[in-house]
Amino acid sequence: MEQEFVIPALSLEHGHSPNKLHRKNNILLQKQKGLQIPSPDSSTSVHENCLIDLRMTAEHQRLIEDRERKANWKRWGSYLSERQWGTVREDDSDHGHSWSAFTHDQARFRAYRWGEDGLQGWCNRKGQLNFSPALWNGRDAILKERLFGLGGHEGNHGEDVKECYYYLDATPTHSYTKALYKYPQQRYPYAELITENQKLGREGPELEIADMGAFDQGRYFDVLQEVAKRSPEDMLWKLTITNHGPEAAPVDLLPTLWFRNTWAWGNEREATIKKPTIRLENNYLRVEHENLGSYRFYAESSQGACAPEWLFTENDTNREALGVGTNAEPYVKDAFHRYVIDGKKDAVNPSPCGTKSAALFRFVVPAGGSVTVCCRLHAEKEDNGVHGLERFEETLSQRIAEADEFYAAVIPSNIPEAEQMICRQGYAGLLWTKQFYHYVVDDWLHGDPNGKPAAQSRLNGRNSDWKHFFARDILSMPDKWEYPWFAAWDTAFHMIPFATIDPDFTKDQLLLLLREWYMHPNGQLPAYEWNFSDVNPPVHAGAVWRVYKIADAKGQRDVTFLERAFQKLLINFTWWVNRKDTEGRHVFGGGFLGLDNIGVFDRSHALPGGGHLHQADGTAWMAYYCLSMLSMALELATHNPAYEDIASKFFEHYVNITDAINSLGGTGLWDETDGFYYDQLIINHEQPIPLRIRSLVGLLPLCAVTVLKQKTIDALPGFRKRLDWFLSNRPDLLKYIRVRRAKGAKNPGRCLLALPTEERLRKTLERMFSEDEFLSPFGIRSMSKIHETQPFVFEHGGNRNEVRYTPGESNTDMFGGNSNWRGPIWFPTNFLIIEALERYHYFYGDSFLVEYPTGSGQQKTLIEVAMDLCDRLISLFVPNEKGYRPCFGEAPRYSDVPHWQNLLLFHEYFHGETGEGLGASHQTGWTALVVRLVRERREKLAMLCAEMQPNDQTI
């Protein structure tokens, strides 16, 4: 006879009363740290969107107008890439070495095909028309039109930008943006940066531009760019150049406007019938494009006496300079460089027309002084009744005030000023990393119709099985210089902080990667342009679920978005199950899974002895995927009972994965001796070899956790019935389901779904919270510090591989060497760990105490640990007792020099001991998760404080 499984009927644990004195002391401690804690009777709410002013601002109104298509506010934005050279898209070689196929030196001569780049520039959403400044300090060998950095084959730690620039402000509709570039007054040391970095080798640090003395004695210019929209296609562009040096210094400024070359390639998708033009009329440029329409461009100096000289050329390749043929016409891409620096007057078109134009301003800026140039680009149909540059400052001031108003409504007001700055610049960086991304794989594989035919190796090489892929979109980039292409799991994490400021863009991004012109017909999501077929962790579903809950208030959530994403994610989930569970036993592989060099060998390539891996992280990611899909299915089932069926499927799948990771072959991937989850290598179907590397690979199983509420289960009778049947017929799996009743009337019945048992959870936490292993002053390290003195060594077939704790930059070439998962702090995984601890606390309550840090004798609840980890991560960007921000390492200029203060960089990862920012310097994408931590930490404090009502009993 069928038995009914009733969660409340199981053996329940009764949570103890919260230790109110313990909590009160914690709140007092936070007050001592200078945090503003709301009073218990505060009207400020403490739900998902708490501690913010939800009034409608002018920017919120623009977002609504854009969503409802009443005004196209997002047609233009800071979408221009910081680097187009060296990308896969621009690589037309047979060898596929993109960094050498299109170098920085070639960039000034060679017209791009798939995009453009510039210094913190702007373009329309299809990248057809662009504007950005060019600079010359009178000493450089080339015009400064784009950022310089080392290619993957040049640097001692992989590719790396060698410039100082900062994203200071931005609004979601790009109604106002502000960015800063620091331009040295001395000759820029292009060649020296390459040679000196190579001399240092893998064990040496990266040599940066500041290390070369480029900013000594203040001999540099601050180039501040602000853009404000008067209306969607009326843009005001202000450039302010300030000389911080001890004496007057010359600088040439060229605000440049140009079309991406779509006429020379012979591609019917891009070419217009009529070639676009830019020509001088009176005191402005008339800009004509068949699809964009007609525009006017003005440029004037506030100094008045300094009138510009208008320059014109074509955005065509200088074939003669590259040694690949003769030029069809004399006016080519590098004309302004040759005119300004080489003094070649015949380099520019004497007729005032072309596809690229610049207003040349020549200044001598006094010491401590500034010069300003104001520009305006507007559609002729959208002149707003304003002539030329009239009312420029009035509009700019208004947009600045509206940006302040918007962020006053978004950023919690009761947090320290230093943390408000983190939020403001974190959001700015997120918005600045939006980029026009264009890549049509079928066209790219066949090369340019007007060029040489593509080699067979190219047709069968990189991404050749992704011929359906068609991207011509605005996408969120990890870093617009180092990673100017999307990466699937990066995007998922970007959207979590993004959801607060622009829910519509966030939802569109997540849906876009699931579209049939991105997702492979077999269900795989594209990883990144270097190899779409590589495998990123399956975190897309988790991001969809998280964004669904963040983007809209409870009761107003976007069920249609959730359902659209869920349907496509089913296809992707099936791909994972069919392709990455090689033995059909619920233990998954997947390759490197975004963790680059974390393993003893490259997990994406052939393994020793032709073996295969049982991956602890791959299995954990799939369990996390199951729980995300289960959560979505249960939510959708409240609107459509048909989803109850698929919810029970994901529940069953999750429990089977839990069983496999813990029990397969006896103890699964759990090592009883070490008390840790490890990858296992299987060679010739022999006994699994545990790869005893204590790293995030073994911590990630903790993150696949959720808590089901009794009332949710009871509200879905179909799901409840199938749940009962499954557990009645698989009593062996009941050990993986924990249930308890919490004290109080709100959601008392709770069911815990977690990979580790409580015993295994405690053992793993003991290692994770040890300062001798994972716990750093700045968060959770990606690898245990124990491997500093006890490296893991693997020997097979005469080969020896070693993994050693490396807290800073990578000392291996694996995955290019520009990332390191062997010790540093990474935000995405820390974020998942913090969220997991909160879920465990929600289930176990205050009765679950751990020693934190391990060996300290201090007992803490998991919510207190989660808050402390938030503190550690946030502290990377906050001045310490000496006034230095740990993220800047040994660079005192950021605290000691006024013009460098209050500038933040959101690095790719952070040194496990010092907190110094490493890797890509502008990876605000997932490192912007710090903004979410700032918000959520304050919400936790508010909740704790709210529980301290005057009539509460305290012990």
Secondary structure as UniProt FT lines:
FT   HELIX           7..9
FT   STRAND          13..14
FT   HELIX           20..32
FT   TURN            33..34
FT   TURN            40..41
FT   TURN            48..49
FT   HELIX           58..67
FT   TURN            68..69
FT   TURN            73..74
FT   STRAND          76..77
FT   TURN            85..86
FT   TURN            89..90
FT   HELIX           98..101
FT   HELIX           104..107
FT   TURN            108..109
FT   STRAND          122..124
FT   TURN            125..126
FT   STRAND          129..136
FT   STRAND          149..150
FT   TURN            152..154
FT   TURN            156..157
FT   STRAND          160..161
FT   STRAND          164..170
FT   TURN            172..173
FT   STRAND          176..184
FT   HELIX           190..200
FT   TURN            201..203
FT   HELIX           209..212
FT   TURN            213..215
FT   HELIX           216..218
FT   STRAND          220..231
FT   TURN            232..233
FT   STRAND          234..243
FT   STRAND          249..259
FT   TURN            268..270
FT   STRAND          277..281
FT   TURN            282..283
FT   STRAND          284..289
FT   TURN            290..292
FT   STRAND          293..301
FT   TURN            302..303
FT   STRAND          309..313
FT   HELIX           319..322
FT   TURN            333..334
FT   HELIX           335..340
FT   HELIX           345..347
FT   STRAND          353..354
FT   STRAND          356..365
FT   TURN            367..368
FT   STRAND          370..379
FT   HELIX           380..382
FT   TURN            384..385
FT   TURN            388..391
FT   HELIX           392..410
FT   HELIX           417..432
FT   STRAND          434..440
FT   HELIX           441..446
FT   TURN            449..450
FT   HELIX           456..459
FT   TURN            462..465
FT   TURN            467..468
FT   STRAND          470..476
FT   TURN            480..482
FT   HELIX           488..501
FT   HELIX           503..512
FT   TURN            513..514
FT   TURN            516..518
FT   TURN            521..522
FT   TURN            529..530
FT   TURN            532..533
FT   HELIX           540..551
FT   TURN            554..555
FT   HELIX           559..580
FT   TURN            582..583
FT   TURN            591..594
FT   TURN            596..597
FT   TURN            603..604
FT   HELIX           608..610
FT   STRAND          612..614
FT   HELIX           616..637
FT   TURN            638..639
FT   TURN            641..642
FT   HELIX           643..663
FT   TURN            664..669
FT   STRAND          670..671
FT   TURN            672..675
FT   STRAND          676..677
FT   STRAND          679..682
FT   TURN            684..685
FT   STRAND          689..691
FT   HELIX           696..699
FT   HELIX           700..703
FT   STRAND          705..709
FT   HELIX           710..714
FT   HELIX           717..729
FT   HELIX           731..736
FT   STRAND          737..741
FT   STRAND          749..754
FT   HELIX           758..768
FT   TURN            771..774
FT   STRAND          775..776
FT   TURN            777..778
FT   STRAND          779..781
FT   HELIX           785..788
FT   STRAND          792..796
FT   TURN            797..798
FT   STRAND          799..803
FT   HELIX           814..817
FT   HELIX           827..844
FT   HELIX           845..847
FT   STRAND          849..851
FT   TURN            854..855
FT   STRAND          859..861
FT   HELIX           862..874
FT   HELIX           875..877
FT   TURN            881..882
FT   HELIX           886..888
FT   HELIX           893..896
FT   HELIX           898..900
FT   TURN            901..902
FT   STRAND          909..910
FT   TURN            912..914
FT   STRAND          917..918
FT   TURN            921..922
FT   HELIX           924..927
FT   HELIX           929..947
FT   TURN            950..951
//
